[in-house]
Amino acid sequence: MNTTKVTDKLERKKIKRTARKKAAPKAKRASGVARGSLKKRIRRQVQGQRKR
C-alpha cells in the first residue's frame, strides 16, 4: 500500500481505504502479551546493568 507517488490527498485516502478492506483481518493479540501502560517497568536502573 505504497501511496507516496499519489499527490491528491482524497485519492490517496480512497486507495488506502480500499486496501485496508481487502487486507486479511489481523489476528488478536495473545492473552499473555501486555501492551502500553500494562508492561512491567524497571524500578531503577543500576549503572552498568542491562535493562531486560
BATI-10404 format. One record per residue (C-alpha): residue in one letter; x, y, z. Coordinates in steps of 0.2 Angstrom, whole numbers. Layout:
! BATI-10404
@r a&east X&north Y&up Z
...
This chain:
! BATI-10404
@r m&east 0&north 0&up 0
@r n&east 13&north 12&up -5
@r t&east 4&north 29&up -9
@r t&east 19&north 41&up -9
@r k&east 18&north 44&up -28
@r v&east -1&north 49&up -27
@r t&east -1&north 68&up -24
@r d&east -20&north 71&up -22
@r k&east -25&north 68&up -4
@r l&east -43&north 62&up -6
@r e&east -37&north 50&up -19
@r r&east -23&north 43&up -8
@r k&east -36&north 41&up 6
@r k&east -48&north 31&up -6
@r i&east -34&north 20&up -11
@r k&east -29&north 16&up 7
@r r&east -47&north 13&up 12
@r t&east -49&north 0&up -1
@r a&east -33&north -8&up 3
@r r&east -37&north -9&up 21
@r k&east -54&north -18&up 16
@r k&east -45&north -30&up 5
@r a&east -32&north -35&up 18
@r a&east -34&north -50&up 28
@r p&east -40&north -47&up 46
@r k&east -26&north -46&up 59
@r a&east -25&north -59&up 72
@r k&east -30&north -55&up 90
@r r&east -16&north -51&up 102
@r a&east -11&north -66&up 113
@r s&east -18&north -66&up 131
@r g&east -1&north -65&up 139
@r v&east 6&north -51&up 130
@r a&east 5&north -34&up 139
@r r&east 4&north -18&up 129
@r g&east 7&north 0&up 133
@r s&east 5&north 5&up 152
@r l&east 2&north -13&up 157
@r k&east 20&north -18&up 153
@r k&east 32&north -21&up 168
@r r&east 43&north -6&up 172
@r i&east 61&north -7&up 178
@r r&east 62&north 1&up 196
@r r&east 79&north 10&up 195
@r q&east 92&north 5&up 183
@r v&east 109&north 2&up 191
@r q&east 124&north 9&up 181
@r g&east 132&north -5&up 171
@r q&east 117&north -16&up 171
@r r&east 106&north -22&up 156
@r k&east 88&north -16&up 156
@r r&east 80&north -33&up 152
